[in-house]
Structure formats: structure tokens, C-alpha cells
Amino acid sequence: MRELSNLKSLNLAVNEGLTIAPNILSRLSLLEELCLGNSFHEWKMEGQSSEEDKAGSSRKVVACLSEVASLSALNLTTLEIRISNIKCLSAINIPFHWEKLTRFVIMLGRGVGRHEYTCNTNVLFFGVSIPQFFNREMIYLLERAENLKFTECSGCKYILSVGATGFNNLRHLSVSKCDDIDEYILSSTTTFVVDEAKEVPQIAFNHLEKLDLCGLPKLKAICSSHGSLLLRSGGGGGGGGCFNNLRFLYLCGCSSLISIIPSDLLAKLPNLEVLDVMDCRGAIEVFNSKGLEQGQKSTMSRLKQLKLVNLPSLRTIWEGVVSPSSLMNVEYIRLSSSRLKILFPLAMAQRLQQLKELEITFCEEMVEIMSMDEGNENRVQGISSSSSTLHYFNPASTYINNNPSSSSSSSSSSSSLLRPTPIFGNLRALFVYFCDSLKHILPMSLAQGLLQLEILTIKFCSNLEEIIVNDHDCDDDIEEKKTIFPRLRYLRLVELPNLSMMSKGVLLCRHDYYYYWPSLETLKVLRCSNLKRLPVNLEMATKLRKIEVDEEWFNGLEWPDHDDDHHRTDEDNKQFQLQHLRERGVKSVFLLPLNAGQITLQQEHDILVLFFAKEAVRSMEMMRMTKVHVVFG
């Protein structure tokens, strides 16, 4: 290799056990790209002689990091390197010229694994003890980093206090299983010390786009509530304030967090788009807007995705005032393993006008998806629980927890703020699994507004009695028929032993008053033994092409307008009904054994394990799992 003096690109990545002898790299003076990721990493300490190195260990004589540093002063622009001994980087006498590098990945510690990096400048710490004081070269490296990651490290608090320029180039920050992170990631009471002499507390992370915090059981808040200097918000949409450009926030295994986004942080996240919270077992609320000034109440207006998984202490999603623009762009919500009894109070549901997909799983104590009983709040918003369809109203402010705003101007102008879009008017898909306390899914007044719903899947809800509960009075004088879920294409009902019909209340009125899912294409009904009729009107469902049901259940169905069924044998009756379905355009009918696909309690537990394995892909503990058995798909 010494003879390759004209070499411009050298890639020796993923060569475990590779050794680089001294005085080889330094000869490659024209080198522009050097990639040693997950390869040679046991660099010789600067100043240590070869004899000392050989006497002190059984290792071979190896290159010193100063050889790479010398290349950075010449033509080197791209560097990927792994350094197992962090002291090597602090001891270099020949300085790195980081300003000439346009791309670099610096892995410090004994971490393994090769990743794709979306940032140009990356510094990754794996299982190392970070010193309290770095030399200027290391400080400059950290300040240039766009992606900074700490995994199983100690001493992170020395770096995360505030650097000389406040990490204002940083775009991605990940902190995982670092035990010395106590109460806060950021605190205004600490500063980073440069050369043990200069302290510069400045606004930090004002270009940060992604923050990932995992396995920090002592963490009580992302920022100190007294950190006003660090948290002041810049004007407009630019990068003038801490977290002003944060778009993605992931929290996992932070069991001491009580409020995920407290009021002192809520207004400082104007551009947040994705919030994923998992296994934060002490959290009682997600958002808290109490104490915000009137001009600060337009919060979370750009949020698009909200995932809340395994939060057993959760009491409410939003505590305090929900401004008219809050949550207005949320498209996806997933709630799993929570003890919430009501998912959406009415005031919150009114904001979710762009919601397209809602998934609720393993919420065994939930009794309602959306509360229709808001007391005086209904009067303030001009909503009557007996109205035929719930519409969106845009009051100046509304409290969630039965604390209605007392603004007279809001109530007097409510009629002018009425919009024609029903609540959840853009919902495309609804999934409900393992919610044993639910007796119904939706009230009729809300169901009539789900004009875009295409997928409805309900599984393993043992006490569910009906899909839609009729919440308004019968009116025999109304001539216009109402269509329920006019765009529904897929309906799946699995393991619902108490489900008896789509809506009990409708039968008390005129049964032909409602059209049910006229666009239905696929129907799946398994182990719904109490359901006596096919949950679709074949006269209306002219697009139905596929049916998958239990054979025994299908044979015992009650069919309308077939009074002579009792004169046929069971087999003849089955063939007659199948022929009837084919005549209606149904192309495929799958009749399954009664227990096909049925799961045991142990298998249900395995499903839950699999579910969390998928959700915790960023968790190191889950990543160490070698095998997860899929028992049900």
C-alpha cells in the first residue's frame, strides 16, 4: 500500500480484525476519501513508543491517529473512522482540519453496526466514558456535527450542557441508555467549559430536527422549567430559538416523565410533526397548555402523527386549553396499552379534521372512543347531542376537562364559525383491537359524518354489543334516507362474541331508514356467534365481491325474505344461499372451520410481545432479541 501514492479513495469498511501498520496512511497524500467504518479501530496512543505498545499488550504495532489527522490538512474531504479509545482523539498533537471535511462519520467506542446516514457530519458515542474537558479540536468536531448519538455512555451531561456555539449545526440527536442523565437533557444552570476557562451559555439546538430519547428512566423533563435563556423562541419560522425547528420527537423508556410536553415547552415546538411516545410508564398527560398566555395558544398546529404506546398511567392526552389551530393537521393517531376510559373529549375531537387513520389497541378500560357528554361545553360550542350530524365549530378557546371558556364573544359568534366538515370527516381507516370494555364503537351522530371511511376492522373486543349506538330520536316523518359509511370497502369483524347487530337502536326506529356501507367490497366475520344475520344488506351492497366467514355460523344465519328455508336440509340451504350470493355479484365466499385462526391466551400474549418488538425497534433491548415467533397475522 505504501506504493499507492496516487490513491484518492480507500474503502476498508467492515473488515473486522484488520490491522493497519504505521506510516502507511500518512504516505497517501492525495487521498480524498477514507472509509474505515467497523474496521480497524485500535489506534496507538500518541506519544506511545512501539516498544511500549508491544510490551504492554499482545497487540501488533499499529498506526497512530495522527496519520489520519495529517491527511485532513491536505486533500481529505470524506472520512469514516472508528476509534475505540476516546483518549486517542484528545491526545492528538497534530490537529484535525475538520473544516476541510465535507462528510465524516466518527464512531467513538466499541459499537458495531453499519448504518445509512442522512447527515453529512456524524459523531457517534458507544459505551464510552466521556471526559469533562475536551481539547479545542474535539469541541470543533462536536460543533460541526449534524448527527450526534450517545448509546450506553457516561458523561453525556458534560456535552449536552451547552457547547461553545450551542450545537446550532445539530439536526439529529439521539441519547439511549445513558444512566448519568438525571432530570433534564437541557438545563440553564450548567454550561460547557472550553479549555477550563471560557463559559458561553447560548441558545442551543436551534436547528435540531429530530430528537430521540430512549432508556432514560431518571429523565423528568426534556428541559428545565427554569431554562428561559435556552428556551426563548425566535421570531417567525426560522432557527432563532431552542427546538424551534424540531420536527420529530421520539421518547421510549423514560419512566419518570410525568408530562410529555409541558406548558413551558409546548409553545417552543411550532414545527413538530411527529410525536412517538412508548413505555413512559409514569406519564399522566401528553400535552399541557395550562398557564400559556393568550398569544401562545396556537400550539401543535403542524403535528401530523401521534403514537402513544404502553402508557399505563395516562389520564388525558391534552390538559388545558385546546386552541382552534391545535392538532388541526394530525393525520394518524395510534393508542395502545393505555388505561384511558375516553380517548377523545368532544373539544379535542373537533380539532382532528385531517385525521385519516385511527388505531386503538389493548385499551381494556376504554368505554368510549369519543365522549358525547361535555356538559356545558356543548352549549358553548353550539353542539347538541341530539343533532343529526356533529359538525366542527371553531370557538376562540375550549377547555378539555370540563372547564369551558367563559368568553361571551366566542359564544355569540359561534354561528359564524360553523364549518360544514363533520367530526372525523376525513377518516379513512379505523382499527380497534383488544378493547374489552367497549360496548359500541361510535354514536350514530358521529358515524353519519364519516363520509370518507374505507376500512373498518374490529377484533377481540369481548363485550362489544353493537358497532353504532343510536343517540338521537326516531323521526318517522323524515323521508330522506341516511347512508352510513358510504365509501366503506373493507369490513372485518373478528372474535366479537357479544356482537348482536350493527345498531340496536336503529331497529327501534324504521329499519329501512339507513343505508349501510353501499360500497363494501370485502366482508370478514369470524367467531361472532351472537350475530344472527349477515351484517350487510345485499340489496344495497352491490359491490360486494369477497366474503370470509365461519362455515358453521354461515349455515345458521337468518336470511331475510326466505321463509321457505326450513323446508331445506342444511346442505341444500347452504348451497341455496351461496347461489343467492353469486347472483348478487359475490365472486368469492370462504367458509372456514369454526376455530380457524383462533388464538389462545398464551398466543394473545405472544401477539403483544411481537407488537412491542415492532414498536421498540430503536430500543437496544429489543434489538438484541434474536427471535420473535409470529403466531397470528
C-alpha positions as CSV (number, residue, x, y, z in Angstrom):
1,M,0.0,0.0,0.0
2,R,2.9,2.3,0.5
3,E,3.4,2.5,-3.3
4,L,-0.2,3.7,-3.9
5,S,0.8,7.3,-3.6
6,N,-1.8,8.5,-6.2
7,L,-4.7,6.8,-4.5
8,K,-7.7,9.1,-4.0
9,S,-10.3,6.8,-2.5
10,L,-9.7,4.0,0.0
11,N,-12.6,1.9,1.5
12,L,-11.7,-0.8,4.0
13,A,-15.0,-0.7,5.9
14,V,-16.5,-3.9,7.5
15,N,-13.2,-5.7,7.9
16,E,-13.2,-6.8,11.5
17,G,-9.7,-7.9,12.6
18,L,-7.9,-5.6,10.1
19,T,-4.7,-4.1,11.3
20,I,-3.1,-1.0,9.8
21,A,0.7,-0.8,10.2
22,P,2.4,2.6,11.0
23,N,3.5,5.0,8.3
24,I,1.1,3.7,5.6
25,L,-1.8,6.1,5.7
26,S,0.4,9.1,6.0
27,R,2.0,8.3,2.6
28,L,-1.3,8.6,0.8
29,S,-1.1,12.3,0.5
30,L,-3.6,12.6,-2.4
31,L,-6.3,10.7,-0.5
32,E,-9.7,12.4,-0.7
33,E,-11.9,9.6,0.7
34,L,-11.0,7.2,3.6
35,C,-13.6,4.8,4.9
36,L,-12.7,2.6,7.9
37,G,-16.1,2.1,9.5
38,N,-16.5,-1.1,11.5
39,S,-12.9,-2.0,10.6
40,F,-9.6,-1.1,12.2
41,H,-10.2,0.9,15.4
42,E,-7.4,0.2,18.0
43,W,-5.2,3.2,17.2
44,K,-2.0,3.7,19.0
45,M,-1.9,6.4,21.7
46,E,0.0,9.5,20.6
47,G,3.5,9.5,22.2
48,Q,3.5,5.8,23.0
49,S,6.5,4.1,21.5
50,S,6.3,0.9,19.6
51,E,8.3,-0.9,22.2
52,E,5.9,0.2,25.0
53,D,3.0,-0.9,22.9
54,K,4.4,-4.3,22.3
55,A,5.4,-4.8,25.9
56,G,2.2,-3.5,27.3
57,S,-0.1,-5.8,25.3
58,S,-0.1,-8.6,22.8
59,R,-1.4,-6.4,20.1
60,K,0.6,-5.8,16.9
61,V,2.3,-2.5,16.2
62,V,-0.4,-0.2,14.7
63,A,-0.9,3.2,13.2
64,C,-1.4,6.3,15.2
65,L,-4.4,8.6,14.7
66,S,-2.1,11.5,13.9
67,E,-1.6,9.9,10.4
68,V,-5.3,10.5,9.6
69,A,-5.1,14.0,11.1
70,S,-2.2,14.8,8.7
71,L,-4.3,13.8,5.8
72,S,-7.1,16.1,6.8
73,A,-4.7,19.0,6.3
74,L,-4.2,18.0,2.7
75,N,-6.9,16.7,0.4
76,L,-9.1,14.6,2.6
77,T,-12.8,15.5,2.3
78,T,-14.6,12.3,3.3
79,L,-13.8,10.3,6.4
80,E,-15.5,7.4,8.1
81,I,-13.5,6.1,11.1
82,R,-13.9,4.1,14.3
83,I,-11.9,4.9,17.4
84,S,-12.3,2.5,20.3
85,N,-10.2,4.5,22.8
86,I,-11.6,8.0,23.1
87,K,-8.4,9.2,24.7
88,C,-6.6,8.9,21.4
89,L,-8.7,11.8,20.0
90,S,-8.0,14.0,22.9
91,A,-4.3,13.4,22.8
92,I,-3.5,14.2,19.2
93,N,-0.7,16.7,18.8
94,I,-1.3,17.2,15.1
95,P,-4.7,18.9,14.8
96,F,-7.5,17.6,12.6
97,H,-8.7,20.0,10.0
98,W,-12.4,19.3,10.3
99,E,-13.2,22.4,8.3
100,K,-11.9,20.8,5.1
101,L,-14.1,17.6,5.6
102,T,-17.4,17.8,3.8
103,R,-18.5,14.4,5.1
104,F,-17.5,12.4,8.1
105,V,-18.7,9.6,10.4
106,I,-16.7,9.4,13.7
107,M,-17.6,6.4,15.8
108,L,-16.1,6.5,19.3
109,G,-16.2,3.4,21.4
110,R,-16.7,-0.3,20.7
111,G,-20.1,0.0,19.0
112,V,-20.7,-2.1,15.9
113,G,-23.2,-2.0,13.1
114,R,-23.1,-0.1,9.8
115,H,-25.9,2.4,9.2
116,E,-27.1,4.7,6.5
117,Y,-26.6,8.3,7.4
118,T,-28.8,11.1,6.1
119,C,-26.5,13.8,7.6
120,N,-23.1,14.8,6.2
121,T,-21.3,15.1,9.6
122,N,-21.9,12.4,12.2
123,V,-20.4,11.7,15.7
124,L,-21.4,8.5,17.5
125,F,-20.5,7.5,21.0
126,F,-20.9,3.8,22.0
127,G,-20.3,2.7,25.6
128,V,-17.6,5.2,26.5
129,S,-16.9,7.4,29.4
130,I,-16.9,11.0,28.1
131,P,-14.3,13.2,29.8
132,Q,-15.5,16.5,31.3
133,F,-13.0,18.5,29.3
134,F,-12.2,18.2,25.6
135,N,-9.5,19.9,23.6
136,R,-10.5,22.5,21.1
137,E,-10.3,20.0,18.2
138,M,-12.9,17.8,19.8
139,I,-15.1,20.8,20.6
140,Y,-14.9,21.9,17.0
141,L,-15.8,18.4,15.8
142,L,-18.9,18.3,18.0
143,E,-20.0,21.8,16.9
144,R,-19.8,20.7,13.3
145,A,-21.8,17.6,13.8
146,E,-25.2,17.4,12.3
147,N,-25.9,14.0,13.8
148,L,-24.9,13.2,17.4
149,K,-25.6,9.9,19.1
150,F,-24.9,8.5,22.6
151,T,-25.5,4.9,23.4
152,E,-24.8,3.4,26.9
153,C,-22.4,6.3,27.7
154,S,-21.5,8.1,30.9
155,G,-20.6,11.8,31.0
156,C,-23.2,12.9,28.4
157,K,-24.2,15.7,30.7
158,Y,-20.8,17.4,30.1
159,I,-21.6,17.6,26.3
160,L,-25.3,18.2,26.5
161,S,-25.0,21.2,28.8
162,V,-24.3,23.8,26.1
163,G,-21.3,23.9,23.6
164,A,-19.4,26.9,22.5
165,T,-22.0,27.6,19.8
166,G,-24.8,25.7,21.4
167,F,-24.8,22.8,18.9
168,N,-26.6,25.0,16.4
169,N,-25.5,22.8,13.5
170,L,-27.0,19.8,15.0
171,R,-30.0,18.3,13.1
172,H,-30.3,14.8,14.8
173,L,-29.7,14.0,18.5
174,S,-30.1,10.5,20.0
175,V,-29.5,9.6,23.6
176,S,-30.0,6.0,24.6
177,K,-29.5,4.2,27.9
178,C,-27.1,6.8,29.4
179,D,-27.5,6.4,33.1
180,D,-26.0,9.7,34.2
181,I,-28.8,11.7,32.5
182,D,-30.7,12.7,35.6
183,E,-33.6,15.1,35.4
184,Y,-33.1,17.1,32.3
185,I,-31.4,16.9,28.9
186,L,-31.0,20.7,29.0
187,S,-30.6,23.0,32.0
188,S,-29.8,26.7,32.1
189,T,-27.8,26.1,35.3
190,T,-25.0,24.3,33.5
191,T,-22.6,25.4,30.7
192,F,-20.0,23.7,28.7
193,V,-16.4,24.6,29.7
194,V,-14.0,25.3,26.9
195,D,-10.3,24.9,27.9
196,E,-11.4,25.2,31.5
197,A,-11.6,28.9,31.1
198,K,-14.4,30.2,28.9
199,E,-18.1,29.6,29.7
200,V,-20.6,30.5,26.9
201,P,-24.2,29.7,27.7
202,Q,-26.1,30.3,24.5
203,I,-29.3,29.2,22.8
204,A,-28.9,25.5,21.9
205,F,-30.2,23.1,19.3
206,N,-32.0,25.8,17.2
207,H,-31.6,23.7,14.0
208,L,-32.4,20.4,15.6
209,E,-35.0,18.4,13.6
210,K,-35.0,15.0,15.2
211,L,-34.7,14.2,18.9
212,D,-34.6,10.5,20.1
213,L,-34.5,9.8,23.8
214,C,-34.6,6.1,24.9
215,G,-34.0,4.2,28.1
216,L,-33.6,7.2,30.4
217,P,-35.5,6.2,33.5
218,K,-34.4,9.2,35.6
219,L,-35.4,11.8,33.0
220,K,-38.1,14.1,34.3
221,A,-38.3,16.7,31.5
222,I,-36.6,17.5,28.3
223,C,-35.7,21.0,29.5
224,S,-35.5,22.6,32.9
225,S,-38.6,24.7,33.6
226,H,-36.1,27.5,34.7
227,G,-34.3,27.4,31.4
228,S,-35.7,30.6,30.0
229,L,-32.4,31.6,28.3
230,L,-32.2,28.3,26.5
231,L,-35.9,28.1,25.6
232,R,-36.7,31.6,24.3
233,S,-38.3,31.3,21.0
234,G,-37.2,33.0,17.9
235,G,-39.5,35.0,15.6
236,G,-41.1,33.5,12.6
237,G,-40.3,30.1,11.3
238,G,-36.5,30.5,11.3
239,G,-34.0,28.9,13.6
240,G,-33.9,31.6,16.3
241,G,-34.9,29.6,19.3
242,C,-34.2,26.3,21.1
243,F,-36.1,23.4,19.4
244,N,-37.7,25.9,17.1
245,N,-37.2,23.6,14.1
246,L,-37.8,20.3,15.8
247,R,-40.0,18.1,13.6
248,F,-39.6,14.5,15.1
249,L,-39.6,13.7,18.8
250,Y,-39.3,10.0,19.9
251,L,-39.4,9.0,23.6
252,C,-39.0,5.5,24.8
253,G,-38.5,4.1,28.3
254,C,-38.5,7.4,30.1
255,S,-40.5,6.2,33.1
256,S,-40.1,9.4,35.2
257,L,-41.6,11.7,32.7
258,I,-44.9,13.0,34.1
259,S,-45.9,15.5,31.4
260,I,-44.5,14.7,27.9
261,I,-44.9,18.2,26.5
262,P,-45.5,20.5,29.5
263,S,-46.7,24.1,29.0
264,D,-43.2,25.7,29.2
265,L,-42.1,23.5,26.2
266,L,-45.4,23.4,24.3
267,A,-45.1,26.8,22.6
268,K,-41.5,26.2,21.8
269,L,-42.3,23.4,19.3
270,P,-44.0,25.2,16.5
271,N,-42.8,22.8,13.8
272,L,-43.3,19.4,15.5
273,E,-44.8,16.9,13.0
274,V,-44.2,13.5,14.6
275,L,-44.5,12.6,18.3
276,D,-43.9,8.9,19.3
277,V,-44.1,8.0,23.0
278,M,-43.6,4.5,24.1
279,D,-43.2,2.8,27.5
280,C,-43.1,6.0,29.6
281,R,-45.0,4.4,32.4
282,G,-45.2,7.5,34.7
283,A,-46.7,9.9,32.1
284,I,-50.2,11.1,33.1
285,E,-50.6,13.6,30.2
286,V,-49.2,14.2,26.8
287,F,-49.8,17.9,26.3
288,N,-50.3,20.6,28.9
289,S,-51.3,24.1,27.9
290,K,-52.2,25.5,31.3
291,G,-50.5,28.8,32.1
292,L,-49.8,29.7,28.4
293,E,-50.5,33.3,27.5
294,Q,-53.3,34.0,25.0
295,G,-50.9,34.7,22.2
296,Q,-49.2,31.3,22.7
297,K,-52.2,29.0,22.5
298,S,-51.8,28.2,18.8
299,T,-49.7,25.1,19.5
300,M,-49.1,21.7,17.8
301,S,-50.7,23.1,14.6
302,R,-48.3,21.2,12.4
303,L,-48.4,17.8,14.2
304,K,-49.2,15.0,11.7
305,Q,-48.5,11.8,13.7
306,L,-49.2,10.9,17.3
307,K,-48.3,7.4,18.6
308,L,-48.8,6.6,22.3
309,V,-47.9,3.1,23.3
310,N,-47.8,1.5,26.8
311,L,-48.6,4.5,28.9
312,P,-50.4,2.8,31.8
313,S,-50.7,6.0,34.0
314,L,-52.1,8.2,31.2
315,R,-55.1,10.2,32.3
316,T,-55.6,12.6,29.5
317,I,-54.0,13.4,26.1
318,W,-54.4,17.2,26.5
319,E,-54.7,19.1,29.7
320,G,-55.9,22.7,29.5
321,V,-57.0,24.9,26.6
322,V,-57.1,23.5,23.1
323,S,-56.7,26.4,20.7
324,P,-58.6,26.4,17.4
325,S,-55.5,25.6,15.4
326,S,-54.1,22.9,17.7
327,L,-54.0,19.4,16.2
328,M,-55.6,20.6,13.1
329,N,-53.2,18.7,10.8
330,V,-53.0,15.4,12.6
331,E,-53.4,12.6,10.1
332,Y,-52.5,9.5,12.2
333,I,-53.2,8.5,15.8
334,R,-52.2,5.3,17.5
335,L,-53.1,4.5,21.1
336,S,-52.1,1.2,22.7
337,S,-51.9,-0.3,26.2
338,S,-53.4,2.7,28.0
339,R,-55.9,2.9,30.8
340,L,-57.8,5.9,29.3
341,K,-61.5,5.4,29.7
342,I,-62.3,8.0,27.0
343,L,-59.9,8.7,24.1
344,F,-61.3,12.0,22.8
345,P,-63.3,14.5,24.7
346,L,-65.5,16.4,22.3
347,A,-63.4,19.6,22.3
348,M,-60.3,17.6,21.2
349,A,-62.2,15.6,18.6
350,Q,-63.4,18.8,16.9
351,R,-59.8,19.8,16.1
352,L,-59.0,16.5,14.3
353,Q,-60.4,17.5,11.0
354,Q,-57.5,16.0,9.0
355,L,-57.4,12.7,10.8
356,K,-57.1,9.8,8.3
357,E,-56.2,6.8,10.3
358,L,-57.0,5.9,13.9
359,E,-55.8,2.7,15.7
360,I,-56.7,1.7,19.2
361,T,-55.3,-1.5,20.7
362,F,-55.0,-3.1,24.1
363,C,-57.0,-0.4,25.9
364,E,-59.0,-2.7,28.2
365,E,-60.6,0.1,30.3
366,M,-61.8,2.3,27.4
367,V,-65.6,2.7,27.4
368,E,-65.9,5.4,24.7
369,I,-63.8,6.4,21.8
370,M,-65.3,9.9,21.8
371,S,-67.3,11.4,24.7
372,M,-70.6,13.0,23.7
373,D,-71.3,14.3,27.2
374,E,-69.4,17.5,27.7
375,G,-71.9,19.2,30.0
376,N,-72.0,23.0,29.4
377,E,-69.3,22.7,26.8
378,N,-71.9,21.6,24.3
379,R,-73.8,24.9,24.8
380,V,-70.6,27.0,24.4
381,Q,-69.8,25.3,21.1
382,G,-73.3,25.3,19.8
383,I,-73.5,21.5,19.7
384,S,-76.5,19.4,20.7
385,S,-76.1,15.8,21.4
386,S,-79.4,15.2,19.5
387,S,-78.2,16.8,16.3
388,S,-78.2,14.5,13.3
389,T,-74.5,15.1,12.5
390,L,-71.8,16.5,14.6
391,H,-70.0,19.4,12.8
392,Y,-66.8,21.2,13.5
393,F,-67.1,24.5,15.4
394,N,-64.2,26.9,15.9
395,P,-64.5,28.6,19.3
396,A,-61.9,31.0,20.4
397,S,-60.9,28.6,23.2
398,T,-62.2,25.5,24.8
399,Y,-61.1,23.6,27.9
400,I,-60.9,19.8,27.7
401,N,-61.5,18.7,31.3
402,N,-64.9,20.2,31.8
403,N,-63.5,23.7,32.2
404,P,-65.3,25.6,29.4
405,S,-64.1,29.0,28.3
406,S,-66.2,31.9,29.6
407,S,-65.7,34.2,26.6
408,S,-69.0,35.7,25.7
409,S,-67.7,36.8,22.3
410,S,-66.9,33.2,21.4
411,S,-70.4,32.0,22.2
412,S,-72.1,34.9,20.5
413,S,-70.2,34.4,17.3
414,S,-70.3,30.6,17.2
415,S,-72.8,30.5,14.4
416,S,-70.4,32.4,12.1
417,L,-67.6,29.9,12.8
418,L,-69.6,26.8,11.8
419,R,-67.9,24.7,9.1
420,P,-69.6,22.0,7.1
421,T,-67.0,19.3,7.8
422,P,-68.3,16.7,10.3
423,I,-66.1,15.5,13.1
424,F,-63.6,12.9,11.7
425,G,-64.9,13.8,8.3
426,N,-61.6,12.8,6.6
427,L,-61.1,9.5,8.5
428,R,-60.1,6.7,6.1
429,A,-59.3,3.8,8.4
430,L,-60.4,2.7,11.9
431,F,-58.8,-0.2,13.7
432,V,-59.9,-1.3,17.2
433,Y,-58.3,-4.4,18.8
434,F,-58.4,-5.9,22.4
435,C,-60.7,-3.2,23.9
436,D,-62.8,-5.4,26.2
437,S,-64.8,-2.5,27.9
438,L,-66.2,-1.1,24.7
439,K,-69.9,-1.8,24.2
440,H,-70.1,0.2,21.0
441,I,-67.7,1.9,18.6
442,L,-69.4,5.1,17.5
443,P,-72.6,7.0,18.1
444,M,-74.9,7.4,15.1
445,S,-74.5,11.2,15.1
446,L,-70.8,10.8,14.5
447,A,-71.0,7.7,12.2
448,Q,-73.1,9.7,9.8
449,G,-70.3,12.1,9.3
450,L,-67.6,9.5,8.4
451,L,-68.1,10.0,4.7
452,Q,-64.5,9.0,3.7
453,L,-64.2,5.8,5.9
454,E,-62.9,2.9,3.7
455,I,-61.5,0.4,6.2
456,L,-63.2,-0.7,9.5
457,T,-61.5,-3.5,11.4
458,I,-62.7,-4.6,14.9
459,K,-61.1,-7.6,16.6
460,F,-61.0,-9.3,20.1
461,C,-63.4,-6.9,21.9
462,S,-65.2,-9.4,24.1
463,N,-68.0,-7.1,25.4
464,L,-68.8,-5.2,22.2
465,E,-72.6,-5.4,21.5
466,E,-73.0,-3.1,18.5
467,I,-70.9,-1.1,16.1
468,I,-73.1,2.0,16.1
469,V,-75.2,3.2,19.0
470,N,-78.3,5.2,18.1
471,D,-78.0,8.5,20.0
472,H,-80.9,10.5,18.6
473,D,-84.7,10.1,18.5
474,C,-86.7,8.3,15.9
475,D,-88.4,10.5,13.3
476,D,-90.8,8.6,11.1
477,D,-91.7,11.8,9.2
478,I,-88.2,12.2,7.7
479,E,-88.3,10.9,4.1
480,E,-84.6,11.2,3.2
481,K,-82.7,8.0,4.0
482,K,-79.3,8.2,5.7
483,T,-76.3,6.4,4.3
484,I,-73.8,5.1,6.8
485,F,-70.1,4.8,5.7
486,P,-70.9,5.4,2.0
487,R,-67.2,4.7,1.0
488,L,-66.5,1.7,3.3
489,R,-64.8,-1.0,1.2
490,Y,-63.4,-3.4,3.9
491,L,-65.3,-4.6,7.0
492,R,-63.6,-7.1,9.3
493,L,-65.2,-8.4,12.5
494,V,-63.2,-11.0,14.4
495,E,-63.7,-12.6,17.9
496,L,-66.7,-10.4,19.0
497,P,-68.8,-12.9,21.0
498,N,-71.4,-10.4,22.2
499,L,-71.9,-8.5,19.0
500,S,-75.6,-9.0,18.0
501,M,-76.2,-6.4,15.3
502,M,-74.8,-3.3,13.7
503,S,-77.0,-1.0,15.7
504,K,-79.7,-2.0,18.2
505,G,-81.3,1.5,18.3
506,V,-82.0,1.6,14.6
507,L,-84.3,-1.4,14.9
508,L,-86.5,0.6,17.3
509,C,-87.0,3.1,14.5
510,R,-87.7,2.3,10.9
511,H,-85.2,-0.4,9.8
512,D,-85.1,0.8,6.2
513,Y,-84.2,4.4,7.3
514,Y,-80.4,3.7,6.9
515,Y,-78.3,2.5,4.1
516,Y,-75.3,0.6,5.4
517,W,-71.9,0.6,3.5
518,P,-73.1,0.5,-0.1
519,S,-69.5,0.5,-1.4
520,L,-68.5,-2.6,0.6
521,E,-66.2,-5.0,-1.4
522,T,-64.8,-7.4,1.3
523,L,-66.5,-8.7,4.4
524,K,-64.8,-10.9,7.0
525,V,-66.8,-12.2,10.0
526,L,-65.1,-14.8,12.3
527,R,-66.3,-16.1,15.7
528,C,-69.1,-13.6,16.2
529,S,-71.5,-16.2,17.4
530,N,-74.2,-13.8,18.7
531,L,-74.6,-12.2,15.3
532,K,-77.6,-13.8,13.6
533,R,-77.7,-12.0,10.3
534,L,-75.1,-11.1,7.7
535,P,-74.1,-7.6,8.7
536,V,-74.8,-6.2,5.2
537,N,-77.9,-5.6,3.1
538,L,-77.2,-7.4,-0.2
539,E,-79.7,-5.2,-1.9
540,M,-77.6,-2.2,-1.1
541,A,-74.0,-3.6,-1.2
542,T,-73.9,-4.1,-4.9
543,K,-70.1,-4.0,-5.0
544,L,-69.5,-6.9,-2.5
545,R,-67.2,-9.4,-4.1
546,K,-65.5,-11.3,-1.3
547,I,-66.9,-12.9,1.9
548,E,-64.8,-14.8,4.6
549,V,-66.9,-16.3,7.4
550,D,-67.1,-19.3,9.8
551,E,-68.9,-22.2,8.0
552,E,-71.0,-23.2,11.0
553,W,-72.0,-19.6,11.6
554,F,-72.9,-19.2,7.9
555,N,-75.1,-22.3,8.0
556,G,-77.1,-20.9,10.9
557,L,-77.7,-17.4,9.6
558,E,-81.2,-15.9,9.4
559,W,-81.8,-14.7,5.9
560,P,-84.5,-12.1,5.1
561,D,-87.3,-12.9,2.8
562,H,-86.5,-16.6,2.7
563,D,-89.5,-18.1,4.5
564,D,-89.1,-21.5,3.0
565,D,-85.6,-22.1,4.3
566,H,-87.0,-24.5,6.9
567,H,-88.1,-26.9,4.2
568,R,-84.5,-27.5,3.0
569,T,-81.7,-29.5,4.5
570,D,-78.7,-27.7,6.0
571,E,-76.6,-28.5,3.0
572,D,-79.3,-27.5,0.5
573,N,-79.8,-24.3,2.4
574,K,-76.1,-23.5,2.3
575,Q,-76.0,-24.1,-1.5
576,F,-79.1,-22.0,-2.0
577,Q,-77.5,-19.1,-0.1
578,L,-74.2,-19.4,-1.9
579,Q,-76.1,-19.3,-5.2
580,H,-78.0,-16.3,-4.0
581,L,-74.7,-14.5,-3.2
582,R,-73.3,-15.4,-6.6
583,E,-76.3,-13.9,-8.2
584,R,-75.7,-10.7,-6.3
585,G,-72.2,-10.5,-7.7
586,V,-70.2,-12.0,-4.9
587,K,-67.2,-13.9,-6.6
588,S,-65.5,-15.5,-3.6
589,V,-67.0,-17.0,-0.4
590,F,-64.6,-18.6,2.0
591,L,-66.2,-20.9,4.6
592,L,-63.8,-21.6,7.4
593,P,-63.9,-24.2,10.3
594,L,-65.3,-22.5,13.4
595,N,-61.9,-22.4,15.2
596,A,-59.8,-21.5,12.2
597,G,-57.2,-18.8,13.2
598,Q,-58.5,-18.8,16.9
599,I,-55.8,-17.8,19.4
600,T,-55.2,-18.9,23.0
601,L,-54.4,-16.6,25.9
602,Q,-50.7,-17.5,25.6
603,Q,-50.8,-16.7,21.9
604,E,-52.5,-13.4,22.7
605,H,-49.6,-12.7,25.0
606,D,-47.1,-13.5,22.2
607,I,-49.0,-11.1,19.9
608,L,-48.5,-8.4,22.5
609,V,-44.8,-9.2,22.7
610,L,-44.5,-9.0,18.9
611,F,-46.4,-5.8,18.9
612,F,-43.9,-4.1,21.3
613,A,-41.0,-5.6,19.4
614,K,-42.0,-3.7,16.3
615,E,-42.7,-0.5,18.2
616,A,-39.4,-0.6,20.1
617,V,-37.1,-1.1,17.1
618,R,-34.9,1.7,18.4
619,S,-34.6,0.2,21.8
620,M,-31.3,-1.7,22.3
621,E,-33.0,-4.4,24.5
622,M,-35.5,-5.2,21.7
623,M,-32.8,-5.0,19.1
624,R,-30.9,-7.8,21.0
625,M,-33.9,-10.2,20.6
626,T,-32.8,-12.9,18.3
627,K,-36.3,-14.4,17.5
628,V,-39.9,-13.4,17.8
629,H,-42.5,-16.0,17.0
630,V,-45.4,-14.7,14.9
631,V,-48.4,-16.7,15.9
632,F,-51.2,-14.7,14.3
633,G,-51.1,-12.5,11.2
